[in-house]
Amino acid sequence: MDPWSELVALAEREHELAAEGRWDEVAELSGERLRRSLALGAAPASARPQLEQLGRLEAQIHNALVTAQAFASRERAAARRGRTAIRGYAASLAPAPSRVDSLR
């Protein structure tokens, strides 16, 4: 397999991992793909089909990352709202001081 097709195969695997939400592996594979692409230098004209496929895969990977980031942001916001509500409930459930203690 030529090196440009290998980059396409890595990007396809990266996209699969992103679709599965395996973000640590996506980051690792993305770094590997970047290292390999930098080592190749300028692409020859014959690599155009692979470069076009890489462009499409990059867009799909980017969309998966943006979608996951938006989902994580909504989850964090929901967790913050939940913590705020719990603090409010906890404050209302705090025991009142007993009257006996106040007579001393």
C-alpha positions in Angstrom: 0.0 0.0 0.0 1.3 3.4 -0.9 1.8 5.9 2.0 -1.1 8.1 0.9 -3.5 5.2 1.0 -2.1 4.3 4.4 -3.1 7.8 5.6 -6.6 7.2 4.3 -6.8 3.9 6.1 -5.6 5.6 9.4 -8.2 8.4 8.9 -10.9 5.8 8.3 -10.0 4.0 11.5 -9.9 7.4 13.3 -13.4 8.1 12.1 -14.6 4.7 13.3 -13.1 5.4 16.7 -14.7 8.8 16.9 -18.1 7.3 16.0 -17.6 4.9 18.9 -16.7 7.7 21.3 -13.2 6.3 21.9 -11.6 9.7 22.2 -8.3 8.8 23.8 -7.7 6.4 20.8 -8.8 9.1 18.4 -6.2 11.5 19.8 -3.5 8.8 19.6 -4.3 7.8 16.1 -4.6 11.4 15.0 -1.1 12.1 16.3 0.2 9.1 14.4 -1.5 10.2 11.2 0.0 13.7 11.6 3.5 12.3 12.2 3.3 10.1 9.1 1.9 12.9 6.9 4.6 15.3 7.9 7.2 12.7 7.1 5.9 12.4 3.5 6.4 16.0 2.5 4.6 17.4 -0.6 2.1 15.1 -2.2 2.5 14.1 -5.8 -0.3 14.7 -8.3 -1.0 11.0 -8.3 -2.1 11.2 -4.7 -5.0 13.6 -5.4 -7.8 10.9 -5.0 -6.4 10.0 -1.6 -6.0 13.6 -0.6 -9.7 14.2 -1.5 -10.7 11.2 0.5 -8.6 12.5 3.4 -10.4 15.8 3.2 -13.8 14.2 3.4 -12.7 12.0 6.3 -11.3 15.0 8.1 -14.6 16.8 7.8 -16.4 13.8 9.2 -14.0 13.5 12.1 -14.3 17.2 12.8 -18.1 16.9 12.8 -17.9 14.0 15.3 -15.7 16.0 17.6 -17.9 19.1 17.5 -21.0 17.0 18.2 -19.3 15.2 21.1 -18.1 18.5 22.5 -21.6 20.0 22.3 -23.0 16.9 24.1 -20.4 17.1 26.8 -21.1 20.8 27.3 -24.8 20.1 27.7 -24.0 17.3 30.2 -21.7 19.6 32.3 -24.4 22.3 32.3 -27.0 19.8 33.5 -24.7 18.6 36.2 -24.1 22.1 37.4 -27.8 22.8 37.6 -28.3 19.5 39.5 -25.6 20.5 42.0 -27.2 23.9 42.5 -30.6 22.3 43.1 -29.1 19.8 45.6 -27.4 22.6 47.5 -30.7 24.4 47.7 -32.6 21.3 49.0 -29.8 20.5 51.5 -30.0 24.0 53.0 -33.7 23.7 53.4 -33.3 20.4 55.2 -30.7 21.5 57.7 -32.0 20.9 61.2 -33.3 24.0 63.0 -31.6 24.8 66.3 -33.5 23.3 69.2 -35.2 25.7 71.6 -33.5 24.0 74.6 -30.1 25.1 73.2 -31.3 28.7 72.9 -32.3 28.9 76.6 -28.8 28.6 77.9 
